[in-house]
Amino acid sequence: QHQVRRDLGFPKEILDRRETGELVTHVCQQIKDPDKLVQRIKEAQSKPEAEVFDVFESKDGRTFERYSIPQRIGNKYVGVVVSWRDVTERRRTEEALRDSQALYHSLVEQLPVGIFRKDKEGRFVFVNSWFCRLKRVTAGQFLGKTPQEVAASELAALKLPNPEERRETKLATQGAKHHEQIMQTGRQIQLEEQSPGAEGKSQFFHVVKSPVFDPDGKIIGSQGILMDITERKLAEQALLESEARNHAIVVSALDCIVMMDHEGKILEFNPAAEKVFGHEIGRAHV
């Protein structure tokens, strides 16, 4: 009775009299939707042997769960036990959790990077839309599978040539080993990966892999972020090729070519310049 008096504000005299009508009237005065309660009571009276569960909100903003449980002696129905439980804090916690999950989902879906998460067995349990876009796959091709299972299905579908097939198999094996390593050590792993892209062109990713912890700090899986660095890698490769071509031209030129900084210090020179000016050119200033 003390709990009921505290939660629903029942006067002691009403509880002592135990008049059902008085009890219902008092509760109706405390909740926001009394008509719903009256209707549910009528439904329960028409089906006295049925269990009933309801959720009501009080006028002061609290949330209550109401259970109506039939009582029997043998097969005979002899009455009902009605209980009210204040679940305000639990509901608020659940709502905060839903909001947090919605915010997390919105965040990972909007970020322009691929994100994946694996359970402790190394199976994919989450991939965002950017991950699917980067890998040119659907979520269903990854979820519930290990990297080896994903690679096997991709190879069967794409019919890649042997070098690409070996690369995909190697990446899958590497992914499984990284997951095991993270589960054992809890340490982050960073690396660059190369995989087949559209029209047979290579695709490059910077990958950051890290552990997933439960509320108690126990490692329960791994997660990763993929950043597409293909354009940067291609630009670096083009720059290296350009420098190599320029170097070949300078080295093979018959003219004397000397490169200096803004102070006139010689930085580089070709064989023709060395032949004309001698070995001392490397220490000269112009």
N, C-alpha and C positions, 0 to 999 in steps of 0.2 A: 504493500500500500504506500509506503514511503516513496518508492520510486515513481509510482503513478501520480501521487500528489505533487511531487516535485516537477515531473515532466509536463503534465497536463493541467496543473493547478487545481486539482479537485479539492473542494472543501472537505474536511474530515467528516462532517455530518452526512454529506451525500454518500460518501463511501460506506459509512456505517449503516445507512438505510438500505443500500444495495438495490435501489429501485432502478430497473433497466431504463425506464423512460427518462428519469432524472440524469442518469449517467450519459445517455445519448444526447440529451439536450445540452448538457454542459460541454461535451466534446464539440458539438456543432457550433457552439459559441467561440471555440478556440481556433477552429480551422478555417481556411479560406474558401473551401468548396463543401459546405455542409450538405448540399443536395446530393452530391456524389456519395457521401457516407450513408445518408438515409436510403438511397437507391441500393447500395451494396448490402445493407442490412436486410432490406426486403428480399433481395435475391438469395441471401443466405438462409432466410427463414423459409423460403420456398424449397430450398434444397439443403436441409439441415445436416446432411451427412457429407457435404462437400467442404473441402478445405478452401479457405479464402485468404488471399494476400492482396493488400492495397498499400499505396503510398499516398500520404497526405502532407500538405504544407500548412503550418500554423500561421496565424496572422502576424506573429512576431518573427517570421522567416525561418523557423526551424522545420526540419523534415522528419516525418515519422513513418515507420512501417507498421502495418497492422496485420496480425495473423489471427485467423479464426480457425481453431482446430476442434473438430468433433470429438466427443468423448463417448466411448462405448464400454459396456460390460458384456463380454462375449460378443454376440452379434446385435445386441440391443443398444440403440442410441439413447444416451441418458443426459446429454447436455453439450455444452461447448465452452472452450476456454479461449478467451480473446486476450491477446497481448499487444501492447504498444511499445515500440522501441524507438528512441531518439537516435537517428542516424545522420544528424546534421553534419557532424565533422567528417564522417566517412564519405558522405555524398560530396562535400566540398573537396575532399582529397581526391576522389575519383574524377571530379570535374577539372581540378587543377592538372591531374595526370593526363586527361584527354586533351586539354588545352596545350600542355607541353608536348604531347605526341603530335598534335596537329601542327604546332609550330616547327618541330623538328622535321616532320615530313615535308612541310612547305619549304623549309630552308634547303634540305638536301635535294629537293626536286628542282629548285631554282638555281642552285650553284652551277656555274659552267664547267664542272669537273665531273668525272665519273666516280661514283661511290659504290662500294660493295661491302657486304658484311657476311661473315661465315660463322657457323656454330662451332662448338668444340670439336665435332667430328670433321670439320673442314668442308661442310656443305654450304653452298650459298643460300642465305636466308633473306637477303635484300640486295637489290641493284636499283639504282635510280635511272631516270629517263636518259640522262646524259651518258651514263655507262652504256646503256643499250645503243645509243646513237653512235658513240665512239667505236663500239665493237661491232656495230651493224647487226645486232641480234635483238630478239625479244626477251623479256624477263623470263618467260616460260622455258627458254632454252638454258637458263642458268639455275633457277631456283630449285632447291632440293638436290642439286648435283654437286659432285666433287669436281675439281679442275680436270682430272683425268677423264671423267665421264663427259664433261663438256667438250673436251678436245676430241674424244672419240666420235661424238655425234657431229661435230663440225667437220672433221676430216671426211666422214662418210658423206656429208651433204655437199661439201665444196669440191671434193676430189682434187685436192692440191697436189702439185708435183712433189717429188721426193724431198728436195731441199726444204720447201715450205712445210711439208708434213713433219719433218724432223724438228723444225723450229717450233711448231705448235706443240709437239710432244714434249720438247725440252721445256717450254714455258709452263706447261701443265705440271710437269714433275717439279720444276722450280717453285711454282706456286704452292704445291702441297708441302714441300720442304720448308718454305718460309712460314707457313701456317704452324707447322710442328715446332719450329724454332721459336716463334712468338709465344705459343702456348707454354713452352718450357721456360723461357727466359724473361718474357714480358718486355723485351726490347723492341724498339722501332727499327724498321728496315727501310732504306731508301735505295732506289736503283732506277736505271733506265731500261726500258724494254722496247724491242722492235718486233712488230708483227705484220702479217700481210694486210695491206689496205686495199682500197678500191682500185680496179684496173691493174692489179698486180704490183702496185706501188707500195713501198714500205711505209708503215706508220710507226711513229716513235712516241713513247709515253715516259714521263717522269712519274714514278710510282712511290707513294709513301704508305707503308703498311705498319699497323700498330695493334696492340691488344684491345679487347673489349672487356670491361670489368663489370661485375654485378655490384649491388649496393654495399656488399661486405668487402669489396676489393679483390674478389677472386676472379681470375681470368676465365671467361666463359666463351671466348671466340676471338676472331681477328677481323679487322676491317682495313679497307684500303681506299686511297684516293688516286685517281689517274688524271694526269694533266697532259693534254695533247701538246707535244713540243715538236711536231713534225715540221712546221714551217721554220722554226729556229734551227733544227738540225739540217734541213735542206739548205738554209741560208749559210750555215757554217760550212757545209760541204761545198757549196758553190764558191764561197770565199777561199777555201783551201785550194780548190781547183784553179781559181783565178790567180792566186798567188803562185801556184806551181807553174802555170803557163807563163806568167810574167818573169819568174825566175829563170825559166828555160830560155826565154827570149834574151834576157839580159846576159846570161852566161854565154850564149852562143853568138852574141852580136860582135861584129868586127870593130865597131866604134867603141871608144872609151866611154864607159858609163860610170859616174860617181854620184852617190847619194849622200847628202849632208843634212845635218839638223840646222836650226835657226842660228846657232852660234858658229856655224862653219865647220863643225867637227864631222869628219867623214864617218858615215855609218856603214856603207857597203860600196863595193866596187866590183867590176867584172874582170875576168882574166885579161881582157884587152887593155884595161887601164893599168893593171898590175904590170903587164908586159912593158908598157910605155914608161910608167913612173917608178917602177921597181917596188921592192918589198916594203920600203919605207912609207908607202902611201897610207898604210893603215894607221900611222901615227901622225899624219900630217893634218894641218888646218889650212883652209883656203880663204 
